Structure formats: C-alpha cells, structure tokens
Amino acid sequence: MIWTAAIVIGAIVGATTALRQGGRKLDALQYGAGFAIAFGLLGLAISIFLDRMG
C-alpha cells in the first residue's frame, strides 16, 4: 500500500510544483501525472523490497 500513498503524494507535489512555476491547469495535470508515475514506481520498488525482507 506504500505505492498508493506515493502516487497520491506525487500527484499533489507535481501539481503544486507546476502551479508555483506559473503554469496553468493543464500544466498542473501533466506535472501531477508525471510525478505520480515516478513516485508510484519508487513506492512500488520500496514496497517490493520491504516485502522481500520480511
């Protein structure tokens, strides 16, 4: 379930990053999607690592 939280956090971080840089709503959606994918993959890797260790 770590990856689910990572996706949500990534989307929020990406959207706020785009809006702080003066982007529009579509920019925020694109950044949010990109960050969500990146954070989700990182969260999935961490989740698999923790599952293998325990």
C-alpha positions as CSV (number, residue, x, y, z in Angstrom):
1,M,0.0,0.0,0.0
2,I,3.0,2.2,0.1
3,W,2.8,2.7,-3.7
4,T,-0.8,4.0,-3.4
5,A,0.2,6.7,-1.0
6,A,3.2,7.5,-3.1
7,I,1.0,8.1,-6.2
8,V,-1.2,10.5,-4.3
9,I,1.7,12.4,-2.8
10,G,3.4,12.5,-6.2
11,A,0.3,14.0,-7.9
12,I,0.0,16.6,-5.2
13,V,3.7,17.5,-5.3
14,G,3.7,17.7,-9.1
15,A,0.6,19.8,-9.3
16,T,1.8,22.3,-6.7
17,T,5.2,22.5,-8.4
18,A,3.6,23.4,-11.7
19,L,1.3,26.0,-10.2
20,R,4.2,27.6,-8.3
21,Q,6.1,28.0,-11.5
22,G,3.2,29.9,-13.0
23,G,1.7,27.0,-15.0
24,R,-1.9,26.6,-16.0
25,K,-4.3,23.8,-15.0
26,L,-3.2,21.5,-17.9
27,D,0.4,22.0,-16.9
28,A,-0.5,21.0,-13.3
29,L,-2.3,17.9,-14.6
30,Q,0.8,16.9,-16.7
31,Y,3.2,17.5,-13.9
32,G,0.9,15.7,-11.5
33,A,0.7,12.7,-13.7
34,G,4.5,12.6,-14.3
35,F,5.3,12.9,-10.6
36,A,2.6,10.4,-9.7
37,I,4.1,7.8,-12.1
38,A,7.6,8.5,-10.8
39,F,6.6,8.4,-7.1
40,G,4.5,5.3,-7.7
41,L,7.4,3.4,-9.3
42,L,9.6,4.4,-6.4
43,G,6.9,3.4,-3.9
44,L,6.4,0.1,-5.7
45,A,10.2,-0.7,-5.5
46,I,10.2,0.2,-1.8
47,S,7.2,-2.0,-1.2
48,I,8.7,-5.0,-3.0
49,F,12.0,-4.5,-1.1
50,L,10.2,-4.4,2.3
51,D,8.1,-7.5,1.3
52,R,11.2,-9.5,0.4
53,M,13.0,-8.5,3.6
54,G,10.2,-9.5,6.0
